Amino acid sequence: MARKSGRSYGPMTYLVLGGRDVVDQHGFVNPPIVRGSTVLSPTVADLTSGSGRYTYGRRGSPTYESLTEALQELEGGAHVALTPSGLSAVTTALLSVLGSGDHLLMVDSTYQPTRHLCDTLLRRLGIETTYYDPLIGAQIADLIRPETKAVFVESPGSLTFEIQDVPAIAGAAHARGAAVVMDNTWATPLLFKAHDHGVDLSLTAGTKYLGGHADLLIGTISANESYAPALKAAHGAMGIHVGPEDIFLALRGLRTLGVRLAHQQEAGLRVARWLNSRPEVARVMHPALETDPGHALWKRDFEGASSLFGVELAPGSRAAVAAFLDGLELFGLGYSWGGFESLAIPYDAGRIRTASRWAPEGPTIRIHIGLEEVEDLLADLEAGLARYTSTA
Ligand SMILES: *Cc1c(COP(=O)(O)O)cnc(C)c1O
């Protein structure tokens, strides 16, 4: 968007301005939803030269570009691509840099469907995966082989919330010519500047905080200068397309991403601190808590926290966990997160690990804090903890 003064602005202002050109939009505040496959050319010469701004729906549209332009300012990379879901962003990013005979280092605390991708499709394509301890840091160097083409990080870890030393891992990977791919869904590009910390390809499930309303699925991938050509090539070859209505919803989410995250960070921390002080709770896994083992790294590298965290309860039965969660009035029981509503799920993350141990003594639940009144959420949780203690 044209800036009359040439001044640069803070990220919250970019969220409002990004991807909008009101002159192009006939004065309307928001970009239009442009649907379409065929793009017409005035002459054969124009058609065959492919010189028009748009050539075919799959190759880009004004709606698509309004979101990629806005995200590019936020990510600070060289190219942004959109995919129909967060998981397809993982697949697309990995297939941008990996081929038959290559080796991938994957963090043991990754999102479970990412693990499934590695163990099934990537294996069938001749790509070998080695899982590594999320706390490995610079020692990842010992696991890098000549054929290692990518190191995948996710910080904090899905479900278990370990903070990784991304700059140290990136330093070791780059020294051996491997790409660093990151799942940055938890922090979003607003709270973790992935490229500034050495990440080459940073992806998010925009389904979560970007969408923010539990009404769409979308994925985003940002590449730095070195990996932009690889991302463009893989994304184009696979024919990936996202419908303009979903892009429009993501753009609408983008405008309020900053205020939602600021509110959810505060509300999430209040709930996390309250839970941490309760006798029914063994520990809270939230890197912004001073007691969290990842706190120092989080403070060094992140600009803030989102509102998703883990809770280990004091030992109790499955029936007690069910009594706690089933009776909650304000927390929905469901997958995904990042919307305006609070959520809770029970989980067992130790089961699928192969490179690191994760064996809490009590049951674990994941909490997402939405936009409700914090006092109401605390009262709901307090009643739940009472049910937990009184159920055998
Ligand atoms: C939800 C999620 C994904 C996948 O996103 P979908 O849009 O559901 O495919 C990927 N990574 C993380 C960390 C997630 O939480």
Ligand as a Chemical Component Dictionary entry (heavy atoms), coordinates in Angstrom:
data_LIG
# 
_chem_comp.id                   LIG 
_chem_comp.type                 NON-POLYMER 
_chem_comp.pdbx_formal_charge   0 
_chem_comp.three_letter_code    LIG 
# 
loop_
_chem_comp_atom.comp_id 
_chem_comp_atom.atom_id 
_chem_comp_atom.alt_atom_id 
_chem_comp_atom.type_symbol 
_chem_comp_atom.charge 
_chem_comp_atom.model_Cartn_x 
_chem_comp_atom.model_Cartn_y 
_chem_comp_atom.model_Cartn_z 
_chem_comp_atom.pdbx_ordinal 
LIG C1 C1 C 0 -3.563 -27.218 13.638 1  
LIG C2 C2 C 0 -2.120 -27.274 13.378 2  
LIG C3 C3 C 0 -1.638 -27.601 12.116 3  
LIG C4 C4 C 0 -2.528 -28.011 10.983 4  
LIG O1 O1 O 0 -3.454 -27.055 10.606 5  
LIG P1 P1 P 0 -4.790 -27.489 9.821  6  
LIG O2 O2 O 0 -5.277 -26.215 9.248  7  
LIG O3 O3 O 0 -5.694 -28.100 10.828 8  
LIG O4 O4 O 0 -4.381 -28.477 8.768  9  
LIG C5 C5 C 0 -0.270 -27.588 11.925 10 
LIG N1 N1 N 0 0.574  -27.292 12.928 11 
LIG C6 C6 C 0 0.143  -26.991 14.156 12 
LIG C7 C7 C 0 1.127  -26.670 15.230 13 
LIG C8 C8 C 0 -1.215 -26.978 14.423 14 
LIG O5 O5 O 0 -1.640 -26.713 15.660 15 
# 
loop_
_chem_comp_bond.comp_id 
_chem_comp_bond.atom_id_1 
_chem_comp_bond.atom_id_2 
_chem_comp_bond.value_order 
_chem_comp_bond.pdbx_ordinal 
LIG C1 C2 SING 1  
LIG C2 C3 SING 2  
LIG C2 C8 DOUB 3  
LIG C3 C4 SING 4  
LIG C3 C5 DOUB 5  
LIG C4 O1 SING 6  
LIG O1 P1 SING 7  
LIG P1 O2 DOUB 8  
LIG P1 O3 SING 9  
LIG P1 O4 SING 10 
LIG C5 N1 SING 11 
LIG N1 C6 DOUB 12 
LIG C6 C7 SING 13 
LIG C6 C8 SING 14 
LIG C8 O5 SING 15 
# 
